[in-house]
Amino acid sequence: MHTVYGGAHLFRSDTSKRLGEKALESLHEYAPDFIAFAKAIELPCVHYLGGSPDAAALAKSIQADPEAARKSNWHAWFACTLYLRVREKLQREPVEDFRIDFEDGFGNRPDEEEDRFAASSAAELAAGMAAGSLPPFVGLRIKPFNEELRNRSIRTLDIFLTELLGKTGGRLPQNFFITLPKVTIPEESAALAAVCSQLEIALGLPGGTLQVELMIETPQSIFNERGELNLLPLAAAAEGRCVGAHFGTYDYTAGRGITAAHQHMLHFACDFAKEAMQVAYAGTGIWLSDGATNILPVPVYHAAAHSSPLTTAQSEENHKAVHHAWKLHFEHIRHSLVNGFYQGWDLHPAQLVTRYAAVYSFFLESLDAASERLRNFIAKAAQATLVGEVFDDAATGQGLLNYFLRAINCGAITAEEAQRLTGLTQAEFRGASFVKILDGRKQ
C-alpha cells in the first residue's frame, strides 16, 4: 500500500514498531472513537448517524452482530468497521515497506558522517532481520547518479551492503530494493546496474539479486531531449533489475516551473506524468507508486513536562490542524486510487492512519456492489449481465476479481468475507484468473 521514507541517521531495527506506536497515539488522541474519526476525515457516512450517538455503545452493538448492523445501519457499520480495521492494522503491521533514506531525508553531509551512517543503518537492518522486526519490504534510497553525487552514492551503497552482508552471513532481507532518485537518462540506470553486478560478484551474491526502483521526478524522465517517451528506456537500461517506479510530486512540479503554492498531488501536471507512467509500464510487471503529501498531521502546540497544560483553545487548534492534514492526505490517496495508483509514499507516522483508512474505505464502500456483480457474472458463466445500471462483459470479469484480490491483500476485507460475498472458493481466489474460474465451473 505504501512506502515510508525515513532518514538513515534515524533508522533503528525497531523503527516500524515505533512508527506504529506513534500512529496509534495520534489516532487515540485526535480520534478516540469511530464517529470522531469519521468526522475528522469527513466520511460521507457520518451525516447518516444522526444526533450525537454514544460511539462506544454503538460500536459494541456492531461488533456483537456485524451482519445485522450491516443490514440495519450500513453507515454506522461502515465507519466502525473502517476504524477497527485501521487500528488493527496499526497494531499488527504498521509499516509495509520502508526505505532507509540517504537522499532528501538525510541531506548532504560530510563524507565521514555519511560513511558512518551507511554502516550503522546497515547494522540496524541486520539486527532487525535477526529480531524479525522488519516490514515485509525494505531497502535504501541512495543519492542520484548525476555527475556531482554519483561517486558518493556508489560509496554509500558499497559500505551499506558490505556491512549488512558481513553481519548476516551473506543474506539480504526478503524483498530488498535499491531506489535511485532523480533519474533522467538511461545511462544512469545502466550505471547502477553495472555497480550492482560488481557488488554481487564482490559480495558473493547470485547475479541479478539486487533489484532497483526508479524515481520519476523530472520532466526529462518522461520525455527525452528528442521528445521521445523516456520511461521504458530508463527501465530497460537497468538490464532486468527494475521492478518499480515511484513518482516524485514536488521535484517534478518544481521542474515544470510550478510555484510552491501549487505543488501538490492533485495538480494536472502530476496526473499527466503518472498517466504516462501507467501507459508506458503497463504489462511490464513494474509496479508503480504515487508521491507523498507534505502537509503533515502534527499539532501546533506541544505541552512540555515543565510547562502548564495546553489551554482549551490550544487543544482545539491542535485537533483542527491534525484533522485538516488527515483529510488532505485521505483525499490525495483517494485520488491516486481512483486513477489506478495503489501505492504511495508516507513521511510521518500519523499519516499511516489515513493511509489505511483511505485504502480500506475505497474497497469497503464498493464491496456490496462488486460482490453482486461478480456473483451474477459467475452464475451466468461469462454471459454479459446487467446489474443495476452497470453492464458487465467478459473483459470486466478479471477486473472484478482483481478488485477482491487487492482488497484481500491490503486487509480491507478478509478472505472469508470475500468467499461468503462472492461464492468463490479459496482455491479460485488463489488462482487469480477469471478465465480459469469459468473453465472450472463449466466442467
N, C-alpha and C positions, 0 to 999 in steps of 0.2 A: 504493500500500500504506500510506502513512503521510504525515504532515506533521510536520516538525521545526520547533519554535518556538525562536528564539534572540533574545536581547535586541538591539535596534537598535544599541546602543553597541558591540556586539561583532562586528557583521556586516562581512565583507570579501568582496571579489569572488571569492576562492578558498575561502570557508567550506566549501562542500560537499566539496572535495578534502581539506581539513584534517580535517573530521569523519570522512571515510573512513579517513584515515591513523590517526587516534586509535582508531577502531573496530578496525582490523586489529592495532594494537599490543595492544589489550586481548585480542583473540582469541588472538594468538600467545603472550601471557604467561600467560593463565589457562586456555587450552585449546589447547595446541600441536599436537594431532592429533585425529582424528575420534572416537577412543574417549574421550579426555579430555573432549571437548565433549559427547558423548552422556551421559557420567556427570554432567557439570555440570548439564545441564538435565533429567536423569533420563528420557531417552528409553527407552521400554519395551524397545526392541531391544537395549539394552546387556546385558540379562540373558541374551541368547541367544549372546553372543560367546564365553563360556566362558573360564575361566582368565585369563591375562594375555598375550594375543596381542601380537605385535610390530606396532604400528599402522602403522609405515612400510612394512614388508614386505607387510602385508595390503592397504594402500591401493594399493601398486604393482601387486599382482596384480589387484585390482579394476579399476584403470584400464587395465590391459593388455587385459582382456576383460570389459567391463561386463555384457554379456548373459549370459555364462557364470556370472559371480558372482551376477547377479540370480536365476538359476535354482537355483544350488547353495547359496548363502549369502545369502538375501534380506536378513536383518537387518544383516549387515555391509555389503552393497551400499547399503542404505538410509541407514545412518549416515554412510558415507563419501561418498555422493553428496550428501547434505544438506550436509555440511561443506564440500565442494569448491564447491558452487553458492553457498553463503553467502559464502565467501571471494572467489569470482569476482565476485559482485555488489558487494561492498565495494570491490573494485579498479576495477570498470568504472563503476558508477553508485551510489555510496553513499547519496545523498540523492535522492529522487524529487520531493519537494515541501518548500518552505521558506517560513516566514513570518517576516519581519523584525518583531519584536515591540516595540510601543510600550505594551503594557499590563503584565501581570504580570511578564514577563521584563525589563521596563525600569523600571517603577515610576513614581511621581510625583516629577518633578524640576522645578527652576525652569524657567520658560518659555524663557529664553535658552538653557539647556542642551538642552532638547528640540528647539528650533528648529535648533540646531547639528547634532544627531544626525539630524534629519529630512533635512537637506541632505547630510550626509556619507554616510549609508547609501544615499541615492539615487544619489550619485556612485559609490559602490562597486558598486551594482547595474548602473549604466551601464557601468562598467569590466568587470563580469562578462559583460554582453552582448557587448561588443567582443571579449573574450577567449574566448568560448564556454565559460565555466566555470560557468554557472548550471545548476541542476537543471531537469528538464522543466517543472515547475510552480513558481511563485514568487509572492510577494505580501507584503503587510504586514497586521499586525493593529493597528488603531487603538484608542483608548480608547473606552469606552462612550458612547452618545449620551444619557446622562442629563443632568439639569439642571446638575450640577456640572462635568461633563467634556466636554460636547458642543462647546463653542467651542474648547477645546484640541485635541480630536480633529480638528475640521474644519481648524484651522490646520496641524496636522501633515500631514494628507493633502494640503492645498494646497501646502505647501512641498516635500513629497516629490515629488509629481507634476510640479510646475513645474521643480524641479532635474533630475529624471530626464529629462523630455522635452527640456529645454534641452540636455542633454548627448548625447542620442541622435538629435537631429534629428526629434523628434516621434514616436518609436517606443516602444511598450511591449514588454516581453518577451512571448514567447508564453505563453499560459496564465497570465495575471496576474490576481490576485484580491485583493480588499479584504475583510478579515474584521472583522465587527462583533461585539464581545463583549457578554455580559450583556443581550441584547435582551429586553425584557419586554412591550412594547406595539407594535402595528403602526405607530404614529406614528414610532417610532424608525427602523424600516425605510424608511418613506416619506421621512423627513428625509434619510437617507443617499442615497436615490435622487435626491432633488432636488439635493443637493450634487453628486452625480456628474454630473447633467445640466448644472449650471452650470459645472463644471470642464471638461467635454467641450467646451462652447462656448468657454470662455476659452482652452483649450489647443489648440484645433483638432482634437479627436478626433471621429470619427464618433459619432453618437448611439447609445447602448447599448453602447459599447465597454467601459466599466468594469463588471465583474461582481463580485458580492458573495457572501460566505458569512455565515451567521448562526450565532452560538454559542448553543446551547440549554443554558443552565446555571443557570436559576432556575425554581422551581415555576411562576411566572407565565408562563413561556414555554410551558408545557404546557397549563395551563387559565387562562383569564382570570378577572376578578372576578365574572363571571356563571356560572362553572362550565362555560363552553364551551371546546372544544378550540381552542387559540390558535395552533397550529403553522402551519396553512395561511394564516390572516390575516397572520401575521408575514411569510411568504414572499411572499404576493400583494401586500402593501404596497410591496415593493421594485420593483414595476412591471416584472417580467420580468428583473430583474438577478440575482435569487437563484439560484445554481447549486449551492450546497452548504449543509449544516447539520452543525455539529460539536458533539458533546456535551461538556459540561464537568463532569467527575466530581465535583470537590471543591467547587466553588461550589454545584453542585446539591445535593449531600448536606448541605452546611452549611446551605443554605436550607431543607432539610427537617428541620433540627434534629437531625441525626445527629451524634453525638460524633466527635471527631477519630480516635479509635482504631478506629472502624468505617467511616470514609470510604474506600471502596476500590471498585475496578471491579466486583467480584462481588456487591455489595450488591443486594438485591432492588429497592430504590428506583431504582437505576440501570437495571436491566432493565425496570422498568415504564416509565420515561421513554423509553428507547430503543425499546421496542415501540410506544409511541405515535408516536414519530418515524417508524418504519418504516411503520406503517399510514397515517399522515397523508400522507406524501410518496411513497407507492407510486404508480408510474405518472406522476409529475410530471417526471422527469428530474433531480430534485435528488439529488445524491449525498450519502451520509452518512459521517461519521467518528466513531469512538468516542473516548474520552478517553485520558488518559495514566496510566502507572504512576509514582508519585512516589518509590518506593524505588529508588534509582539504583545501578547496578553499579560502585561505586567502592571502592578499597581503604581499609582502616582506617589503615594506616601508610604513610608516604612516606619514601623514603631521599633525604635531601638530599645535594648534592655534597660538602659539608664534613663530613658525619657518617659514622658507621660503617654498614656494610651492615646490612640487616634481619636479624634473627635468624630461625632456622628457625621458631620459634613465631609470629613476626610475619608471616612469609611465608604460613604456613598459615592464619592468621587473615584475611589479605587474600584468599586463594583462597576461603575459606569465605564471606566477605561478598559477593564478586562472584558466586559461583555461586548463592548464595541469591537475590540480586536478579535474576539472569538467569532462574532457574527461575520466580520470581514473575511477571516480565514475560512469559515464554513462556506461562504458564498464563492470564494475563489476555488475551493476544492470541488464544489458542485459544478462550476463552470468547466473545470477540467474533465470531470466525469462525463458530463453531457457531451463533451467533444472527444471522448474516447481516450483520455489520458487517465489511467487507473493508478498511477503512482505520482508522487510529488515530493518536494523537499520539506523538511521541518527544521526549524532553527532553535526552538525553545521548548522545554518540557511541557509547558501549559498548552502548546499547540497540539500535542498528542491528543488532548481531549477532543478538540474539534476535528482533528484528522479522522479519528474513528467514528465520531458522530456523523460527519458528512458522508463517509463511505457507507456506513451501516444504514443510514436513513435513505440513501439513494436506492439501495436494494430492497429494504423493507417496505417502502411505500408503494413499490410496484409488484410486490410479491403475489398478492391475490390475483391481479390481472394476468401476470405472466404464468401463474400456475394454471389458470383456466385455459389460457391459450394453448399451453403445451399439452395439457390433458386432452383437449379436443383434437388437437393436431395429431397426437399419437393414436387416439382412438380411431381416427379416420384413415390411418395408415398412409400418410403422405398425400391425401386428397386435400385440396385447398378448403379451408373452412373459415367462416365468418363468425367472429365473436364480438358482440357489441358493434363498434364502428371500426374495428381493426381487421383487415383482411390479410390472412396469412397464406403464403405459398410455400413451396418446398424449400426455397432458399432461406426462409425465416426460421426453419426448424433448428438449424445449428446455432443461430443467434440466440434463440430462446434457451437452448441447452447451455450455451456459454454463459448466459446470464446467471443461471443457477450454479454453474461451476465456479464462477467468480464470487458469487455470494457465499458459497460454502467455504471457499479458500480463504476469504478475508475474515470470516467469522460473523458475518451479518446474520446468517441463518445456520442451523445445524444440518448435518447430512440427514438426520432422522426427519426433520421438518420438511426438507426437500422431497424426500421419498414419500412422505404422507400426502403432501400437497399435490404432487405430480403423478403419483402412481408408478414412478420409475423405481427400479431396484438399485441396490448399491452397485452391483456389477455393471448395470447400464450407465450409471453416472461415471463409474471408474473408466469405462471405455471411451468416454468423451467424444463419441461420434454419433451424430443423429442418424446417419445412414445405416450404421451397424445396428442401432436400436430398432429401426424399422425392419431391417432384414431379419433380425432375430425374432420379431413378433409375427412375421409372415410365415415363419416355418411351422 
